[in-house]
Amino acid sequence: AELSGGTVEEELRALDDLVHLPAAERASALLHASLWGNRADLGFRGPGGAPEPAGGTAGGLVADDGAALWSLLPPGARATVAVIADNTGRELIPDLVLVDHLLRHGHADRVVLHVKPGPYYVSDAMTADVADCVRRLAGASGEAGAIGGRIREAMGAGRLDVRAHAFFCAPFPYGRMPGDLREELGSAALTILKGDLNYRRLVGDRLWPGTTSFTELTAYFPGPVAALRTLKSDVVVGLDPRTLEELERSGHAWRTSGTHALIQVRP
């Protein structure tokens, strides 16, 4: 029902505005669209699409390692990238658009999209949801339809693989992932984790001091890892002390309100 709504139609039309942007600007816009994808009022509007939160940092980003992410995926690297999805619907569509960009512009030669075998929470993305979203893209006009066609071609050619490992419905942190998944993610040039729950499973669902090192907490992860997360829980690490002080002084529920987000990377 969400995919057939007018809001999704408007967001898909907005992709036409990105076609003529320089590649670097388009990449940044699509990365931020994926980051903010589970916000009900945001779509493909890029970094400027996030509302300015009162007392927060510019653009609502409390940490931005976007440049480090792209440095790990230079064009022509023939890399495999793993993307661990979060929610379906209006969040999964921008994830697929980002995947298309990675493949089309040579940031990845192959992408493995990890979804859940069942709905761990209500809106979790599963294999059937990927098919629905690709069908919705392919049936659209303009750039969205072109993206849907390219994604179908990539799936047919084996350049986009969708997998649903049972671990993604298990109540464990990533430090307890099974050996087969550890080996697979360890072979990727980068693993991109989407969403709040994946972030908590990555760093540990604990009330860490906000300046705790993201790099140190994720040192166990078998390869380079990036977190794209809209803040919806108290857990947050890797913040600059001055940024943390500013946020804490604001008096706003910046950790849990969904008004702030982060991009954090451990090479």
Phi and psi restraints in degrees (value plus and minus 20) as a CYANA .aco file:
   2 GLU   PHI     -83.4   -43.4
   2 GLU   PSI     -60.7   -20.7
   3 LEU   PHI     -85.2   -45.2
   3 LEU   PSI     -47.0    -7.0
   4 SER   PHI    -112.0   -72.0
   4 SER   PSI     -17.8    22.2
   5 GLY   PHI     -98.6   -58.6
   5 GLY   PSI     145.2   185.2
   6 GLY   PHI     -86.8   -46.8
   6 GLY   PSI     -49.1    -9.1
   7 THR   PHI     -86.3   -46.3
   7 THR   PSI     -63.5   -23.5
   8 VAL   PHI     -83.4   -43.4
   8 VAL   PSI     -60.3   -20.3
   9 GLU   PHI     -78.8   -38.8
   9 GLU   PSI     -63.2   -23.2
  10 GLU   PHI     -84.1   -44.1
  10 GLU   PSI     -61.5   -21.5
  11 GLU   PHI     -86.5   -46.5
  11 GLU   PSI     -58.3   -18.3
  12 LEU   PHI     -86.6   -46.6
  12 LEU   PSI     -57.8   -17.8
  13 ARG   PHI     -83.8   -43.8
  13 ARG   PSI     -51.8   -11.8
  14 ALA   PHI     -84.1   -44.1
  14 ALA   PSI     -40.8    -0.8
  15 LEU   PHI     -82.7   -42.7
  15 LEU   PSI     -48.5    -8.5
  16 ASP   PHI     -81.7   -41.7
  16 ASP   PSI     -47.9    -7.9
  17 ASP   PHI     -93.9   -53.9
  17 ASP   PSI     -35.5     4.5
  18 LEU   PHI    -114.5   -74.5
  18 LEU   PSI     -30.7     9.3
  19 VAL   PHI     -78.2   -38.2
  19 VAL   PSI     -61.3   -21.3
  20 HIS   PHI    -115.1   -75.1
  20 HIS   PSI     -13.5    26.5
  21 LEU   PHI     -92.1   -52.1
  21 LEU   PSI     130.1   170.1
  22 PRO   PHI     -76.0   -36.0
  22 PRO   PSI     131.3   171.3
  23 ALA   PHI     -75.6   -35.6
  23 ALA   PSI     -60.9   -20.9
  24 ALA   PHI     -85.7   -45.7
  24 ALA   PSI     -60.1   -20.1
  25 GLU   PHI     -88.5   -48.5
  25 GLU   PSI     -60.3   -20.3
  26 ARG   PHI     -83.7   -43.7
  26 ARG   PSI     -62.6   -22.6
  27 ALA   PHI     -80.1   -40.1
  27 ALA   PSI     -64.4   -24.4
  28 SER   PHI     -84.2   -44.2
  28 SER   PSI     -62.8   -22.8
  29 ALA   PHI     -82.3   -42.3
  29 ALA   PSI     -62.4   -22.4
  30 LEU   PHI     -92.4   -52.4
  30 LEU   PSI     -53.2   -13.2
  31 LEU   PHI     -83.2   -43.2
  31 LEU   PSI     -63.7   -23.7
  32 HIS   PHI     -91.4   -51.4
  32 HIS   PSI     -52.1   -12.1
  33 ALA   PHI     -83.8   -43.8
  33 ALA   PSI     -60.9   -20.9
  34 SER   PHI     -86.0   -46.0
  34 SER   PSI     -61.0   -21.0
  35 LEU   PHI     -78.8   -38.8
  35 LEU   PSI     -67.6   -27.6
  36 TRP   PHI    -114.0   -74.0
  36 TRP   PSI      -5.0    35.0
  37 GLY   PHI     -82.1   -42.1
  37 GLY   PSI     -45.0    -5.0
  38 ASN   PHI    -115.6   -75.6
  38 ASN   PSI      -4.7    35.3
  39 ARG   PHI    -108.0   -68.0
  39 ARG   PSI     109.5   149.5
  40 ALA   PHI     -85.8   -45.8
  40 ALA   PSI     -40.5    -0.5
  41 ASP   PHI    -130.0   -90.0
  41 ASP   PSI      -2.7    37.3
  42 LEU   PHI    -149.1  -109.1
  42 LEU   PSI     129.5   169.5
  43 GLY   PHI    -164.0  -124.0
  43 GLY   PSI    -140.7  -100.7
  44 PHE   PHI    -116.9   -76.9
  44 PHE   PSI      21.1    61.1
  45 ARG   PHI    -112.3   -72.3
  45 ARG   PSI     -19.4    20.6
  46 GLY   PHI      55.9    95.9
  46 GLY   PSI    -187.9  -147.9
  47 PRO   PHI     -77.6   -37.6
  47 PRO   PSI     -52.3   -12.3
  48 GLY   PHI     -97.6   -57.6
  48 GLY   PSI     -23.5    16.5
  49 GLY   PHI     -98.9   -58.9
  49 GLY   PSI     -37.9     2.1
  50 ALA   PHI     -99.2   -59.2
  50 ALA   PSI     110.9   150.9
  51 PRO   PHI     -85.5   -45.5
  51 PRO   PSI     125.8   165.8
  52 GLU   PHI     -94.3   -54.3
  52 GLU   PSI      93.6   133.6
  53 PRO   PHI     -97.4   -57.4
  53 PRO   PSI     122.0   162.0
  54 ALA   PHI     -83.1   -43.1
  54 ALA   PSI     111.0   151.0
  55 GLY   PHI      52.3    92.3
  55 GLY   PSI     -11.8    28.2
  56 GLY   PHI    -122.1   -82.1
  56 GLY   PSI    -189.9  -149.9
  57 THR   PHI    -109.6   -69.6
  57 THR   PSI     145.1   185.1
  58 ALA   PHI     -78.8   -38.8
  58 ALA   PSI     110.8   150.8
  59 GLY   PHI      53.6    93.6
  59 GLY   PSI     -20.4    19.6
  60 GLY   PHI      59.9    99.9
  60 GLY   PSI     -16.4    23.6
  61 LEU   PHI    -110.1   -70.1
  61 LEU   PSI      99.6   139.6
  62 VAL   PHI    -107.2   -67.2
  62 VAL   PSI     -37.1     2.9
  63 ALA   PHI    -174.5  -134.5
  63 ALA   PSI     117.0   157.0
  64 ASP   PHI    -158.0  -118.0
  64 ASP   PSI      75.6   115.6
  65 ASP   PHI    -120.5   -80.5
  65 ASP   PSI      10.5    50.5
  66 GLY   PHI     -77.9   -37.9
  66 GLY   PSI     -61.3   -21.3
  67 ALA   PHI     -82.9   -42.9
  67 ALA   PSI     -58.5   -18.5
  68 ALA   PHI     -85.9   -45.9
  68 ALA   PSI     -56.8   -16.8
  69 LEU   PHI     -80.6   -40.6
  69 LEU   PSI     -69.8   -29.8
  70 TRP   PHI     -87.7   -47.7
  70 TRP   PSI     -48.0    -8.0
  71 SER   PHI     -86.8   -46.8
  71 SER   PSI     -44.9    -4.9
  72 LEU   PHI    -100.0   -60.0
  72 LEU   PSI     -33.4     6.6
  73 LEU   PHI    -147.4  -107.4
  73 LEU   PSI      42.1    82.1
  74 PRO   PHI     -86.1   -46.1
  74 PRO   PSI     126.0   166.0
  75 PRO   PHI     -76.1   -36.1
  75 PRO   PSI     117.1   157.1
  76 GLY   PHI      66.0   106.0
  76 GLY   PSI     -11.2    28.8
  77 ALA   PHI     -96.8   -56.8
  77 ALA   PSI     -32.7     7.3
  78 ARG   PHI      34.2    74.2
  78 ARG   PSI      24.7    64.7
  79 ALA   PHI    -114.2   -74.2
  79 ALA   PSI     138.1   178.1
  80 THR   PHI    -120.7   -80.7
  80 THR   PSI     109.7   149.7
  81 VAL   PHI    -136.8   -96.8
  81 VAL   PSI     113.7   153.7
  82 ALA   PHI    -120.9   -80.9
  82 ALA   PSI     114.3   154.3
  83 VAL   PHI    -142.4  -102.4
  83 VAL   PSI     100.2   140.2
  84 ILE   PHI    -121.1   -81.1
  84 ILE   PSI      89.2   129.2
  85 ALA   PHI     -95.6   -55.6
  85 ALA   PSI     145.8   185.8
  86 ASP   PHI    -137.5   -97.5
  86 ASP   PSI    -110.0   -70.0
  87 ASN   PHI    -119.7   -79.7
  87 ASN   PSI     140.7   180.7
  88 THR   PHI    -109.2   -69.2
  88 THR   PSI    -185.4  -145.4
  89 GLY   PHI      45.1    85.1
  89 GLY   PSI    -148.4  -108.4
  90 ARG   PHI     -90.7   -50.7
  90 ARG   PSI     -30.5     9.5
  91 GLU   PHI    -110.4   -70.4
  91 GLU   PSI     -57.9   -17.9
  92 LEU   PHI     -91.5   -51.5
  92 LEU   PSI     -52.8   -12.8
  93 ILE   PHI     -80.1   -40.1
  93 ILE   PSI     -71.2   -31.2
  94 PRO   PHI     -84.2   -44.2
  94 PRO   PSI     -46.9    -6.9
  95 ASP   PHI     -83.2   -43.2
  95 ASP   PSI     -63.7   -23.7
  96 LEU   PHI     -87.1   -47.1
  96 LEU   PSI     -56.3   -16.3
  97 VAL   PHI     -84.5   -44.5
  97 VAL   PSI     -60.2   -20.2
  98 LEU   PHI     -84.2   -44.2
  98 LEU   PSI     -61.9   -21.9
  99 VAL   PHI     -78.5   -38.5
  99 VAL   PSI     -63.9   -23.9
 100 ASP   PHI     -79.1   -39.1
 100 ASP   PSI     -62.2   -22.2
 101 HIS   PHI     -83.2   -43.2
 101 HIS   PSI     -63.5   -23.5
 102 LEU   PHI     -77.8   -37.8
 102 LEU   PSI     -64.2   -24.2
 103 LEU   PHI     -93.4   -53.4
 103 LEU   PSI     -63.6   -23.6
 104 ARG   PHI     -87.3   -47.3
 104 ARG   PSI     -56.3   -16.3
 105 HIS   PHI    -120.9   -80.9
 105 HIS   PSI      -6.4    33.6
 106 GLY   PHI      56.0    96.0
 106 GLY   PSI      -6.9    33.1
 107 HIS   PHI     -92.9   -52.9
 107 HIS   PSI     -41.3    -1.3
 108 ALA   PHI    -164.9  -124.9
 108 ALA   PSI     121.7   161.7
 109 ASP   PHI    -109.8   -69.8
 109 ASP   PSI     -42.0    -2.0
 110 ARG   PHI    -172.9  -132.9
 110 ARG   PSI     120.8   160.8
 111 VAL   PHI    -144.8  -104.8
 111 VAL   PSI     114.4   154.4
 112 VAL   PHI    -130.3   -90.3
 112 VAL   PSI      96.5   136.5
 113 LEU   PHI    -118.4   -78.4
 113 LEU   PSI      96.6   136.6
 114 HIS   PHI    -117.5   -77.5
 114 HIS   PSI     103.4   143.4
 115 VAL   PHI    -141.8  -101.8
 115 VAL   PSI    -196.5  -156.5
 116 LYS   PHI    -118.7   -78.7
 116 LYS   PSI     126.9   166.9
 117 PRO   PHI     -94.6   -54.6
 117 PRO   PSI     -35.2     4.8
 118 GLY   PHI    -175.9  -135.9
 118 GLY   PSI     149.7   189.7
 119 PRO   PHI     -99.6   -59.6
 119 PRO   PSI      70.8   110.8
 120 TYR   PHI     -80.9   -40.9
 120 TYR   PSI     -62.3   -22.3
 121 TYR   PHI    -141.3  -101.3
 121 TYR   PSI     158.2   198.2
 122 VAL   PHI     -79.6   -39.6
 122 VAL   PSI     -64.2   -24.2
 123 SER   PHI    -125.2   -85.2
 123 SER   PSI      -2.8    37.2
 124 ASP   PHI     -80.8   -40.8
 124 ASP   PSI     120.5   160.5
 125 ALA   PHI     -96.4   -56.4
 125 ALA   PSI     110.8   150.8
 126 MET   PHI    -142.6  -102.6
 126 MET   PSI     156.0   196.0
 127 THR   PHI     -78.3   -38.3
 127 THR   PSI     -62.2   -22.2
 128 ALA   PHI     -81.7   -41.7
 128 ALA   PSI     -52.4   -12.4
 129 ASP   PHI     -89.3   -49.3
 129 ASP   PSI     -55.8   -15.8
 130 VAL   PHI     -80.9   -40.9
 130 VAL   PSI     -65.2   -25.2
 131 ALA   PHI     -80.7   -40.7
 131 ALA   PSI     -62.3   -22.3
 132 ASP   PHI     -82.6   -42.6
 132 ASP   PSI     -63.2   -23.2
 133 CYS   PHI     -88.9   -48.9
 133 CYS   PSI     -59.7   -19.7
 134 VAL   PHI     -84.2   -44.2
 134 VAL   PSI     -61.3   -21.3
 135 ARG   PHI     -82.2   -42.2
 135 ARG   PSI     -59.5   -19.5
 136 ARG   PHI     -86.4   -46.4
 136 ARG   PSI     -62.5   -22.5
 137 LEU   PHI     -83.5   -43.5
 137 LEU   PSI     -69.2   -29.2
 138 ALA   PHI     -83.1   -43.1
 138 ALA   PSI     -47.7    -7.7
 139 GLY   PHI    -106.2   -66.2
 139 GLY   PSI     -22.4    17.6
 140 ALA   PHI    -106.3   -66.3
 140 ALA   PSI     146.1   186.1
 141 SER   PHI    -110.9   -70.9
 141 SER   PSI     149.8   189.8
 142 GLY   PHI      46.3    86.3
 142 GLY   PSI    -167.2  -127.2
 143 GLU   PHI     -83.3   -43.3
 143 GLU   PSI     -55.5   -15.5
 144 ALA   PHI     -79.4   -39.4
 144 ALA   PSI     -64.0   -24.0
 145 GLY   PHI     -84.0   -44.0
 145 GLY   PSI     -58.3   -18.3
 146 ALA   PHI     -84.2   -44.2
 146 ALA   PSI     -60.2   -20.2
 147 ILE   PHI     -83.2   -43.2
 147 ILE   PSI     -65.4   -25.4
 148 GLY   PHI     -78.5   -38.5
 148 GLY   PSI     -60.9   -20.9
 149 GLY   PHI     -84.0   -44.0
 149 GLY   PSI     -61.9   -21.9
 150 ARG   PHI     -86.8   -46.8
 150 ARG   PSI     -57.1   -17.1
 151 ILE   PHI     -84.7   -44.7
 151 ILE   PSI     -62.0   -22.0
 152 ARG   PHI     -80.4   -40.4
 152 ARG   PSI     -62.8   -22.8
 153 GLU   PHI     -82.9   -42.9
 153 GLU   PSI     -61.9   -21.9
 154 ALA   PHI     -83.8   -43.8
 154 ALA   PSI     -59.2   -19.2
 155 MET   PHI     -86.3   -46.3
 155 MET   PSI     -60.5   -20.5
 156 GLY   PHI     -86.9   -46.9
 156 GLY   PSI     -50.7   -10.7
 157 ALA   PHI    -109.1   -69.1
 157 ALA   PSI     -22.0    18.0
 158 GLY   PHI      61.4   101.4
 158 GLY   PSI     -10.0    30.0
 159 ARG   PHI    -106.2   -66.2
 159 ARG   PSI     -36.2     3.8
 160 LEU   PHI    -147.6  -107.6
 160 LEU   PSI      96.4   136.4
 161 ASP   PHI    -136.3   -96.3
 161 ASP   PSI     113.4   153.4
 162 VAL   PHI    -128.3   -88.3
 162 VAL   PSI     105.9   145.9
 163 ARG   PHI    -150.5  -110.5
 163 ARG   PSI     134.5   174.5
 164 ALA   PHI    -156.4  -116.4
 164 ALA   PSI      61.0   101.0
 165 HIS   PHI     -95.0   -55.0
 165 HIS   PSI     121.3   161.3
 166 ALA   PHI     -81.2   -41.2
 166 ALA   PSI     -45.5    -5.5
 167 PHE   PHI     -78.6   -38.6
 167 PHE   PSI     -49.7    -9.7
 168 PHE   PHI     -91.5   -51.5
 168 PHE   PSI     -27.7    12.3
 169 CYS   PHI    -131.2   -91.2
 169 CYS   PSI      -8.9    31.1
 170 ALA   PHI    -112.4   -72.4
 170 ALA   PSI     129.4   169.4
 171 PRO   PHI    -106.1   -66.1
 171 PRO   PSI      29.9    69.9
 172 PHE   PHI    -148.2  -108.2
 172 PHE   PSI     133.0   173.0
 173 PRO   PHI     -94.2   -54.2
 173 PRO   PSI     146.7   186.7
 174 TYR   PHI     -85.5   -45.5
 174 TYR   PSI     -39.3     0.7
 175 GLY   PHI     -84.4   -44.4
 175 GLY   PSI     -35.1     4.9
 176 ARG   PHI    -130.7   -90.7
 176 ARG   PSI       0.4    40.4
 177 MET   PHI     -85.0   -45.0
 177 MET   PSI     126.5   166.5
 178 PRO   PHI     -89.3   -49.3
 178 PRO   PSI     143.4   183.4
 179 GLY   PHI     -80.3   -40.3
 179 GLY   PSI     -57.7   -17.7
 180 ASP   PHI     -86.7   -46.7
 180 ASP   PSI     -59.0   -19.0
 181 LEU   PHI     -92.1   -52.1
 181 LEU   PSI     -58.5   -18.5
 182 ARG   PHI     -80.2   -40.2
 182 ARG   PSI     -63.1   -23.1
 183 GLU   PHI     -84.3   -44.3
 183 GLU   PSI     -61.6   -21.6
 184 GLU   PHI     -86.0   -46.0
 184 GLU   PSI     -67.2   -27.2
 185 LEU   PHI     -88.9   -48.9
 185 LEU   PSI     -49.6    -9.6
 186 GLY   PHI     -87.2   -47.2
 186 GLY   PSI     -43.5    -3.5
 187 SER   PHI    -107.0   -67.0
 187 SER   PSI     -27.4    12.6
 188 ALA   PHI    -102.5   -62.5
 188 ALA   PSI     126.1   166.1
 189 ALA   PHI     -86.9   -46.9
 189 ALA   PSI     -48.0    -8.0
 190 LEU   PHI    -181.1  -141.1
 190 LEU   PSI     119.3   159.3
 191 THR   PHI    -130.0   -90.0
 191 THR   PSI     103.7   143.7
 192 ILE   PHI    -124.6   -84.6
 192 ILE   PSI      98.8   138.8
 193 LEU   PHI    -122.4   -82.4
 193 LEU   PSI     110.5   150.5
 194 LYS   PHI    -121.6   -81.6
 194 LYS   PSI     118.8   158.8
 195 GLY   PHI      73.6   113.6
 195 GLY   PSI     148.8   188.8
 196 ASP   PHI     -90.9   -50.9
 196 ASP   PSI     -64.9   -24.9
 197 LEU   PHI     -85.6   -45.6
 197 LEU   PSI     -61.9   -21.9
 198 ASN   PHI     -81.3   -41.3
 198 ASN   PSI     -55.4   -15.4
 199 TYR   PHI     -83.9   -43.9
 199 TYR   PSI     -65.8   -25.8
 200 ARG   PHI     -84.3   -44.3
 200 ARG   PSI     -56.7   -16.7
 201 ARG   PHI     -90.8   -50.8
 201 ARG   PSI     -46.2    -6.2
 202 LEU   PHI     -96.9   -56.9
 202 LEU   PSI     -68.2   -28.2
 203 VAL   PHI    -116.6   -76.6
 203 VAL   PSI     -32.2     7.8
 204 GLY   PHI      81.5   121.5
 204 GLY   PSI     106.7   146.7
 205 ASP   PHI    -101.4   -61.4
 205 ASP   PSI      50.5    90.5
 206 ARG   PHI    -155.7  -115.7
 206 ARG   PSI     138.8   178.8
 207 LEU   PHI    -105.6   -65.6
 207 LEU   PSI      50.6    90.6
 208 TRP   PHI     -86.5   -46.5
 208 TRP   PSI     130.5   170.5
 209 PRO   PHI     -77.1   -37.1
 209 PRO   PSI     119.1   159.1
 210 GLY   PHI     -81.3   -41.3
 210 GLY   PSI     -40.2    -0.2
 211 THR   PHI    -113.2   -73.2
 211 THR   PSI     -16.9    23.1
 212 THR   PHI     -76.1   -36.1
 212 THR   PSI     119.5   159.5
 213 SER   PHI     -87.4   -47.4
 213 SER   PSI     100.2   140.2
 214 PHE   PHI     -82.6   -42.6
 214 PHE   PSI     -59.5   -19.5
 215 THR   PHI     -81.6   -41.6
 215 THR   PSI     -64.0   -24.0
 216 GLU   PHI     -89.5   -49.5
 216 GLU   PSI     -60.1   -20.1
 217 LEU   PHI     -88.3   -48.3
 217 LEU   PSI     -45.5    -5.5
 218 THR   PHI    -125.1   -85.1
 218 THR   PSI      -7.6    32.4
 219 ALA   PHI     -80.9   -40.9
 219 ALA   PSI     -46.4    -6.4
 220 TYR   PHI     -91.7   -51.7
 220 TYR   PSI     -42.4    -2.4
 221 PHE   PHI     -82.6   -42.6
 221 PHE   PSI     118.7   158.7
 222 PRO   PHI     -91.3   -51.3
 222 PRO   PSI     -26.2    13.8
 223 GLY   PHI    -179.6  -139.6
 223 GLY   PSI    -199.3  -159.3
 224 PRO   PHI     -76.3   -36.3
 224 PRO   PSI     121.0   161.0
 225 VAL   PHI    -159.8  -119.8
 225 VAL   PSI     123.4   163.4
 226 ALA   PHI    -150.7  -110.7
 226 ALA   PSI     118.7   158.7
 227 ALA   PHI    -132.6   -92.6
 227 ALA   PSI     105.2   145.2
 228 LEU   PHI    -131.4   -91.4
 228 LEU   PSI      93.2   133.2
 229 ARG   PHI    -167.3  -127.3
 229 ARG   PSI     108.1   148.1
 230 THR   PHI    -107.4   -67.4
 230 THR   PSI     107.6   147.6
 231 LEU   PHI     -92.7   -52.7
 231 LEU   PSI      99.8   139.8
 232 LYS   PHI    -156.0  -116.0
 232 LYS   PSI      -6.0    34.0
 233 SER   PHI    -171.0  -131.0
 233 SER   PSI     149.3   189.3
 234 ASP   PHI     -91.8   -51.8
 234 ASP   PSI     -39.1     0.9
 235 VAL   PHI     -91.4   -51.4
 235 VAL   PSI     105.2   145.2
 236 VAL   PHI    -179.2  -139.2
 236 VAL   PSI     119.5   159.5
 237 VAL   PHI    -157.9  -117.9
 237 VAL   PSI     153.5   193.5
 238 GLY   PHI      55.2    95.2
 238 GLY   PSI      -0.6    39.4
 239 LEU   PHI    -109.5   -69.5
 239 LEU   PSI     127.6   167.6
 240 ASP   PHI     -86.5   -46.5
 240 ASP   PSI     117.8   157.8
 241 PRO   PHI     -75.7   -35.7
 241 PRO   PSI     -58.8   -18.8
 242 ARG   PHI     -88.8   -48.8
 242 ARG   PSI     -58.7   -18.7
 243 THR   PHI     -83.4   -43.4
 243 THR   PSI     -64.3   -24.3
 244 LEU   PHI     -82.1   -42.1
 244 LEU   PSI     -62.8   -22.8
 245 GLU   PHI     -82.2   -42.2
 245 GLU   PSI     -63.2   -23.2
 246 GLU   PHI     -81.5   -41.5
 246 GLU   PSI     -64.0   -24.0
 247 LEU   PHI     -85.6   -45.6
 247 LEU   PSI     -62.6   -22.6
 248 GLU   PHI     -86.8   -46.8
 248 GLU   PSI     -52.4   -12.4
 249 ARG   PHI     -94.7   -54.7
 249 ARG   PSI     -38.1     1.9
 250 SER   PHI     -85.9   -45.9
 250 SER   PSI     -46.9    -6.9
 251 GLY   PHI      60.5   100.5
 251 GLY   PSI     -16.0    24.0
 252 HIS   PHI    -120.0   -80.0
 252 HIS   PSI     135.9   175.9
 253 ALA   PHI    -101.7   -61.7
 253 ALA   PSI      41.9    81.9
 254 TRP   PHI     -87.2   -47.2
 254 TRP   PSI     -45.1    -5.1
 255 ARG   PHI     -94.4   -54.4
 255 ARG   PSI     -45.8    -5.8
 256 THR   PHI    -145.1  -105.1
 256 THR   PSI     -27.2    12.8
 257 SER   PHI    -106.3   -66.3
 257 SER   PSI     -30.1     9.9
 258 GLY   PHI      58.2    98.2
 258 GLY   PSI     -11.8    28.2
 259 THR   PHI    -108.3   -68.3
 259 THR   PSI     -30.1     9.9
 260 HIS   PHI    -145.0  -105.0
 260 HIS   PSI     138.5   178.5
 261 ALA   PHI    -168.6  -128.6
 261 ALA   PSI     153.2   193.2
 262 LEU   PHI    -170.4  -130.4
 262 LEU   PSI     131.9   171.9
 263 ILE   PHI    -143.2  -103.2
 263 ILE   PSI      93.4   133.4
 264 GLN   PHI    -144.9  -104.9
 264 GLN   PSI     118.7   158.7
 265 VAL   PHI    -151.6  -111.6
 265 VAL   PSI     114.6   154.6
 266 ARG   PHI    -138.1   -98.1
 266 ARG   PSI      87.0   127.0
